[in-house]
Structures are given as structure tokens and as C-alpha cells.
Amino acid sequence: MITKQETEELVKKFGKGPNDSGSASVQVAILTTRINNLAPHFNSFKKDKHSQRGLLKMIGRRKALLKYIQKKDQEGYTNLIKELGLRK
């Protein structure tokens, strides 16, 4: 679970303003944090298929948002990928 404070920090870091929680880059950052927080759960519970489906949905949504960002703003896309540590 991601806390409200973590969400506010991500909005400040990746958003265009202090209340910009809806932009694609902020949504990608929040989804990445949620995905990374689920990794230890799957190390403990390998047969949790219901949560695994939710994880795959989050990954698909992040992938679609990244594709949109790449199409609209190539420089912003590369900066976002670098800051979040995706695609090493």
C-alpha cells in the first residue's frame, strides 16, 4: 500500500504543480511505487493468483501510460524512465 505522504511526494516530484495528481507521469510514478511494493508479497506467497492478476493489470496500465508519454514528449519520457529506474 502506498501512503498519502508518499503520493504527495511523487506529485511534487513528477507533477507540473502541487495538485497535479492526474498527469501521466505522476500516474506512472505512483503505479511503479505500487508495483515495487508488491514484490516482497509475491516472494512469500507464490500461489496468490488473484493478486498476481491485479499486478499484471497495473503493469499493463503503466505500459500504456508510458507509451502515451513517449508519443507526446520523448524527452520527458527518457527523463521519467531514468528517474524511476525502468528499462535499465
Phi and psi restraints in degrees (value plus and minus 20) as a CYANA .aco file:
   2 ILE   PHI    -122.9   -82.9
   2 ILE   PSI     113.7   153.7
   3 THR   PHI    -102.8   -62.8
   3 THR   PSI     146.8   186.8
   4 LYS   PHI     -85.6   -45.6
   4 LYS   PSI     -56.1   -16.1
   5 GLN   PHI     -86.2   -46.2
   5 GLN   PSI     -60.8   -20.8
   6 GLU   PHI     -83.2   -43.2
   6 GLU   PSI     -60.8   -20.8
   7 THR   PHI     -83.0   -43.0
   7 THR   PSI     -63.1   -23.1
   8 GLU   PHI     -83.3   -43.3
   8 GLU   PSI     -58.6   -18.6
   9 GLU   PHI     -84.1   -44.1
   9 GLU   PSI     -62.1   -22.1
  10 LEU   PHI     -85.9   -45.9
  10 LEU   PSI     -57.2   -17.2
  11 VAL   PHI     -85.2   -45.2
  11 VAL   PSI     -62.7   -22.7
  12 LYS   PHI     -84.4   -44.4
  12 LYS   PSI     -59.2   -19.2
  13 LYS   PHI     -96.0   -56.0
  13 LYS   PSI     -63.0   -23.0
  14 PHE   PHI    -126.7   -86.7
  14 PHE   PSI     -32.8     7.2
  15 GLY   PHI    -103.5   -63.5
  15 GLY   PSI     146.6   186.6
  16 LYS   PHI    -104.2   -64.2
  16 LYS   PSI     -39.3     0.7
  17 GLY   PHI    -169.9  -129.9
  17 GLY   PSI     158.0   198.0
  18 PRO   PHI     -90.0   -50.0
  18 PRO   PSI     -41.3    -1.3
  19 ASN   PHI    -132.5   -92.5
  19 ASN   PSI      -0.9    39.1
  20 ASP   PHI    -111.6   -71.6
  20 ASP   PSI      54.7    94.7
  21 SER   PHI    -112.6   -72.6
  21 SER   PSI     -22.9    17.1
  22 GLY   PHI    -121.9   -81.9
  22 GLY   PSI     -27.6    12.4
  23 SER   PHI     -88.7   -48.7
  23 SER   PSI     136.1   176.1
  24 ALA   PHI     -83.2   -43.2
  24 ALA   PSI     -58.2   -18.2
  25 SER   PHI     -86.2   -46.2
  25 SER   PSI     -57.2   -17.2
  26 VAL   PHI     -88.4   -48.4
  26 VAL   PSI     -61.1   -21.1
  27 GLN   PHI     -83.0   -43.0
  27 GLN   PSI     -59.4   -19.4
  28 VAL   PHI     -84.3   -44.3
  28 VAL   PSI     -62.0   -22.0
  29 ALA   PHI     -83.7   -43.7
  29 ALA   PSI     -62.4   -22.4
  30 ILE   PHI     -86.4   -46.4
  30 ILE   PSI     -63.3   -23.3
  31 LEU   PHI     -83.7   -43.7
  31 LEU   PSI     -59.4   -19.4
  32 THR   PHI     -83.6   -43.6
  32 THR   PSI     -61.5   -21.5
  33 THR   PHI     -83.8   -43.8
  33 THR   PSI     -63.5   -23.5
  34 ARG   PHI     -84.2   -44.2
  34 ARG   PSI     -60.2   -20.2
  35 ILE   PHI     -84.7   -44.7
  35 ILE   PSI     -64.1   -24.1
  36 ASN   PHI     -86.2   -46.2
  36 ASN   PSI     -51.1   -11.1
  37 ASN   PHI     -92.8   -52.8
  37 ASN   PSI     -41.1    -1.1
  38 LEU   PHI    -103.6   -63.6
  38 LEU   PSI     -35.5     4.5
  39 ALA   PHI     -77.6   -37.6
  39 ALA   PSI     -66.3   -26.3
  40 PRO   PHI     -83.8   -43.8
  40 PRO   PSI     -50.2   -10.2
  41 HIS   PHI     -82.1   -42.1
  41 HIS   PSI     -61.8   -21.8
  42 PHE   PHI     -96.5   -56.5
  42 PHE   PSI     -40.3    -0.3
  43 ASN   PHI     -89.7   -49.7
  43 ASN   PSI     -52.9   -12.9
  44 SER   PHI    -104.9   -64.9
  44 SER   PSI     -58.8   -18.8
  45 PHE   PHI    -140.0  -100.0
  45 PHE   PSI      63.9   103.9
  46 LYS   PHI     -89.6   -49.6
  46 LYS   PSI     -44.4    -4.4
  47 LYS   PHI    -118.4   -78.4
  47 LYS   PSI      -5.8    34.2
  48 ASP   PHI    -101.1   -61.1
  48 ASP   PSI      63.4   103.4
  49 LYS   PHI     -95.2   -55.2
  49 LYS   PSI     -48.5    -8.5
  50 HIS   PHI     -88.8   -48.8
  50 HIS   PSI     -62.8   -22.8
  51 SER   PHI     -91.0   -51.0
  51 SER   PSI     -51.4   -11.4
  52 GLN   PHI     -84.7   -44.7
  52 GLN   PSI     -56.6   -16.6
  53 ARG   PHI     -84.4   -44.4
  53 ARG   PSI     -62.5   -22.5
  54 GLY   PHI     -82.5   -42.5
  54 GLY   PSI     -58.8   -18.8
  55 LEU   PHI     -82.5   -42.5
  55 LEU   PSI     -63.9   -23.9
  56 LEU   PHI     -85.5   -45.5
  56 LEU   PSI     -54.0   -14.0
  57 LYS   PHI     -86.2   -46.2
  57 LYS   PSI     -60.5   -20.5
  58 MET   PHI     -85.2   -45.2
  58 MET   PSI     -60.4   -20.4
  59 ILE   PHI     -84.1   -44.1
  59 ILE   PSI     -61.4   -21.4
  60 GLY   PHI     -85.0   -45.0
  60 GLY   PSI     -59.1   -19.1
  61 ARG   PHI     -86.4   -46.4
  61 ARG   PSI     -62.2   -22.2
  62 ARG   PHI     -82.6   -42.6
  62 ARG   PSI     -60.1   -20.1
  63 LYS   PHI     -82.3   -42.3
  63 LYS   PSI     -62.2   -22.2
  64 ALA   PHI     -86.1   -46.1
  64 ALA   PSI     -61.5   -21.5
  65 LEU   PHI     -85.6   -45.6
  65 LEU   PSI     -59.2   -19.2
  66 LEU   PHI     -85.1   -45.1
  66 LEU   PSI     -57.3   -17.3
  67 LYS   PHI     -83.6   -43.6
  67 LYS   PSI     -60.7   -20.7
  68 TYR   PHI     -83.7   -43.7
  68 TYR   PSI     -65.3   -25.3
  69 ILE   PHI     -83.2   -43.2
  69 ILE   PSI     -60.8   -20.8
  70 GLN   PHI     -82.9   -42.9
  70 GLN   PSI     -57.7   -17.7
  71 LYS   PHI     -90.4   -50.4
  71 LYS   PSI     -58.4   -18.4
  72 LYS   PHI    -105.2   -65.2
  72 LYS   PSI     -59.2   -19.2
  73 ASP   PHI    -166.7  -126.7
  73 ASP   PSI      73.5   113.5
  74 GLN   PHI     -84.1   -44.1
  74 GLN   PSI     -61.3   -21.3
  75 GLU   PHI     -87.3   -47.3
  75 GLU   PSI     -62.4   -22.4
  76 GLY   PHI     -83.2   -43.2
  76 GLY   PSI     -55.3   -15.3
  77 TYR   PHI     -83.3   -43.3
  77 TYR   PSI     -67.5   -27.5
  78 THR   PHI     -85.7   -45.7
  78 THR   PSI     -58.0   -18.0
  79 ASN   PHI     -85.3   -45.3
  79 ASN   PSI     -61.3   -21.3
  80 LEU   PHI     -84.4   -44.4
  80 LEU   PSI     -63.9   -23.9
  81 ILE   PHI     -82.1   -42.1
  81 ILE   PSI     -61.4   -21.4
  82 LYS   PHI     -86.5   -46.5
  82 LYS   PSI     -63.8   -23.8
  83 GLU   PHI     -89.5   -49.5
  83 GLU   PSI     -54.6   -14.6
  84 LEU   PHI    -105.5   -65.5
  84 LEU   PSI     -33.0     7.0
  85 GLY   PHI      57.7    97.7
  85 GLY   PSI       9.8    49.8
  86 LEU   PHI    -113.4   -73.4
  86 LEU   PSI     133.1   173.1
  87 ARG   PHI      30.9    70.9
  87 ARG   PSI      52.0    92.0
